[in-house]
């Protein structure tokens, strides 16, 4: 193949890739945000030593493990709404049942995998389709529970960062 043909083929491939990614800028942006926060949540679950999973900075807040269990349950609720499905788990399911690091890491990873499906199915064309709000309140655009998923995970990741720092550990996002 000549150098000119190779360059022409490369240019065609690049323009096709650019056009394809430009077709879904909103949903691609949401997926990028999701990929960032899910990485922090997953790494947090894996990084914290098991002996600190019960740690609470004060008695009136959730422990490290309880935050992750809460995040997993809420993730199912939010992502099920975006998928147009009934959630396979309630918001408090894992807070009530997952007590060990292994159980909480599994719940976290399974919830992330479940949500990956909702984010993968999102396109700019279907982002405005109406779905049932996950916590009542009628119908909302499909993108709404996914935006809430990203925000909720980021909110609780902020809590987890504080727990890491109080235990003298560097949180995942600061390690990169």
C-alpha positions, 0 to 999 in steps of 0.5 A: 500500500502506498504512503498516500493511500495509507494517509487517506485511509487514516484520514477517513478513519479519523473523520469517521471516529470524530463524526461518531463521537460528535453524535452523542456529546451529552451522553458521552460526557455523562459516561465520562463523568460516570467512569471517573466516579465509579473508578473512585468508588470501586478503588475506595472499596478495595483500598480501605483495610477491612478493620476500618470498614466499621470506622465512623468519625462520629457516632451519628454518621454512617461507617465507611462500609455503610456508606459504600453499602448505601451507595450500592443500593441507591445505585440500583434504584437510580440505574433501574429507573434509567433502564425503565426497570424495577430495581432488583434491590432496595436502597437500604438492601445492602446496608442491612445485609452486607457487613463484611468487606468482601460482601460490600466490595461485591455489592459495590462491583455488582452495582457498578456493573448494573449501572454500566448497562444504563450508561452504555444504553444512553444516547443523546436521542433517548436521554429525554425519554420519560422514565419513572422517577426512582424515588417517586415524583412521576416521570423524568427524562432518562438522563435525570437518574443518571445525572443523580447517580453521578452526583450521589456517588461524588457526594459520598466519595467526598465522605470517603475521602475524609475517612481515608484522611482521618485514617492516615491513608491517601484516597484513590483520586489523590493516588493517581 
